[in-house]
Amino acid sequence: MEIIVRPPETLSWNTTQARCVIGRGGVTSNKKEGDSATPAGRFPLRRVMYRPDRRKPPFTGLPISALGADDGWCDEPGNASYNQLIKLPFSASHEALWRADNVYDVIVELGYNDDPIIPGLGSAIFMHVARPKYDSTEGCVALALEDLLTLLSQCDETAVLSVMMP
């Protein structure tokens, strides 16, 4: 299945369309760490992570794992764990995945800059839950929880996310 993001705010798959939000830096074909842009391209959906204290595991054909309070994601280009799941505490720059807000209650890890990982080309590019006012992201694709759960219910390991240039 192909999931298509057409900036600035449309995500579609099969015959379904949903509102989404992208990075405040827009879409780029030249992604760099910290630019707040969403990378253009075609990315496999690697796995789904979720907050087990807030919800049941989403129904999906993708690999799934529960987040822990000590989970994070390294965003330090010079670190050997760059663009990878890490355990906290962690001395290098990172993002905590266990957040007070609800945006990471369900996270889809996208296959961006991971095969191979190239330092500085961007990290922590996910599909996740949008904020209530659909505020822009730091480079991820976000949509309403209900839309994300519906989408995931139709995904298997062949699903890809295609982010188009505007």
KEKE-275273 format. One record per residue (C-alpha): x, y, z; residue number from 1. Coordinates in steps of 0.1 Angstrom, whole numbers, plus 2048, in hexadecimal, padded with zeros to 3 digits. Last residue first. Layout:
u, v, w, k
X, Y, Z, NUM .
...
REM end
This chain:
u, v, w, k
82F, 8D0, 7DE, 166 .
849, 8B4, 7DF, 165 .
839, 893, 7E7, 164 .
83D, 87E, 806, 163 .
837, 859, 7FE, 162 .
831, 842, 81C, 161 .
835, 81D, 815, 160 .
821, 7FF, 820, 159 .
830, 7DC, 817, 158 .
833, 7D3, 83C, 157 .
80E, 7D5, 841, 156 .
7F6, 7F2, 844, 155 .
7D0, 7F3, 844, 154 .
7CB, 7F6, 86A, 153 .
7E8, 80F, 86A, 152 .
7D3, 827, 855, 151 .
7B5, 825, 86B, 150 .
7CB, 82A, 88A, 149 .
7DB, 849, 87A, 148 .
7BA, 857, 870, 147 .
7AC, 853, 893, 146 .
7CC, 862, 8A3, 145 .
7CA, 881, 88C, 144 .
7E7, 885, 875, 143 .
80D, 88C, 877, 142 .
829, 88A, 85D, 141 .
84B, 891, 86D, 140 .
863, 8AD, 866, 139 .
863, 8C1, 887, 138 .
83D, 8C2, 885, 137 .
824, 8DC, 87C, 136 .
806, 8E4, 893, 135 .
7E7, 8D0, 88A, 134 .
7D2, 8E3, 8A4, 133 .
7CC, 8C3, 8B9, 132 .
7F1, 8B8, 8B5, 131 .
7F5, 89D, 89A, 130 .
7FC, 878, 8A3, 129 .
81A, 868, 893, 128 .
82C, 860, 873, 127 .
851, 861, 87B, 126 .
872, 870, 870, 125 .
888, 86D, 88F, 124 .
8A8, 877, 87D, 123 .
8B5, 88D, 861, 122 .
8D1, 88C, 847, 121 .
8EC, 896, 861, 120 .
8FC, 874, 865, 119 .
8F3, 85C, 849, 118 .
8E1, 83C, 855, 117 .
8E3, 821, 83B, 116 .
8C7, 815, 837, 115 .
8B9, 82C, 852, 114 .
8B6, 84E, 844, 113 .
890, 84C, 841, 112 .
87F, 82A, 846, 111 .
862, 839, 85A, 110 .
85B, 830, 87E, 109 .
836, 832, 884, 108 .
82D, 842, 8A6, 107 .
80E, 83E, 8BB, 106 .
80B, 850, 8DC, 105 .
827, 866, 8CF, 104 .
811, 885, 8C9, 103 .
7FF, 881, 8EA, 102 .
810, 89C, 8FF, 101 .
824, 891, 91E, 100 .
83D, 87F, 908, 99 .
84D, 85C, 909, 98 .
861, 85E, 8E9, 97 .
87C, 874, 8F7, 96 .
891, 885, 8DC, 95 .
8B7, 883, 8DC, 94 .
8D7, 897, 8DF, 93 .
8F3, 882, 8EE, 92 .
8F6, 876, 912, 91 .
8D9, 85D, 913, 90 .
8C3, 856, 931, 89 .
8B1, 848, 921, 88 .
8B0, 82A, 909, 87 .
8B6, 82F, 8E3, 86 .
8A2, 82A, 8C3, 85 .
8B8, 834, 8A5, 84 .
8BE, 852, 88F, 83 .
8E1, 857, 89D, 82 .
8EC, 83B, 8B4, 81 .
911, 83E, 8AB, 80 .
90F, 863, 8B5, 79 .
91C, 87F, 89F, 78 .
8FA, 886, 88F, 77 .
8E9, 88B, 8B1, 76 .
8C4, 884, 8AC, 75 .
8C2, 864, 8C2, 74 .
89F, 858, 8C8, 73 .
891, 851, 8EB, 72 .
882, 835, 900, 71 .
885, 836, 926, 70 .
85F, 839, 92D, 69 .
85A, 81A, 918, 68 .
84A, 817, 8F6, 67 .
836, 7F8, 8EC, 66 .
840, 7E7, 8CC, 65 .
82F, 7E0, 8AA, 64 .
83A, 7D0, 88A, 63 .
822, 7DA, 86E, 62 .
801, 7C7, 866, 61 .
7EE, 7DF, 87C, 60 .
7D5, 7E1, 899, 59 .
7E2, 7FB, 8B1, 58 .
7EF, 7EE, 8D2, 57 .
7D8, 7F9, 8EE, 56 .
7DA, 81D, 8FA, 55 .
7E7, 836, 914, 54 .
7FE, 821, 92B, 53 .
809, 80C, 90D, 52 .
817, 82B, 8FA, 51 .
81C, 81F, 8D6, 50 .
837, 816, 8BD, 49 .
830, 80B, 89A, 48 .
84A, 7FD, 883, 47 .
85F, 801, 863, 46 .
847, 813, 84C, 45 .
85A, 815, 82B, 44 .
863, 838, 81D, 43 .
85E, 848, 7FB, 42 .
86C, 86B, 7F7, 41 .
86A, 88F, 802, 40 .
879, 895, 825, 39 .
863, 8AA, 83D, 38 .
875, 8CA, 847, 37 .
87D, 8D5, 86B, 36 .
8A0, 8DE, 85F, 35 .
8B0, 8CE, 87F, 34 .
8C3, 8B2, 86D, 33 .
8C4, 8B7, 847, 32 .
8AB, 8AD, 82C, 31 .
8B3, 8B5, 808, 30 .
894, 8AA, 7F5, 29 .
880, 8C1, 80B, 28 .
85C, 8C4, 817, 27 .
850, 8E1, 82D, 26 .
867, 8F0, 848, 25 .
84A, 8EF, 861, 24 .
84A, 8C9, 85D, 23 .
82B, 8B8, 851, 22 .
806, 8B8, 85A, 21 .
7EA, 8A0, 851, 20 .
7C6, 8A0, 846, 19 .
7B9, 87F, 83A, 18 .
7AF, 86E, 819, 17 .
7A3, 84B, 814, 16 .
79F, 838, 7F3, 15 .
7BF, 824, 7F5, 14 .
7D6, 83B, 809, 13 .
7D5, 861, 80D, 12 .
7E7, 87C, 821, 11 .
7DF, 8A1, 81B, 10 .
7EC, 8BF, 82E, 9 .
807, 8D4, 81C, 8 .
811, 8C0, 80B, 7 .
806, 8A1, 7F9, 6 .
80F, 883, 80F, 5 .
808, 861, 7FE, 4 .
804, 840, 810, 3 .
80C, 823, 7F8, 2 .
800, 800, 800, 1 .
REM end
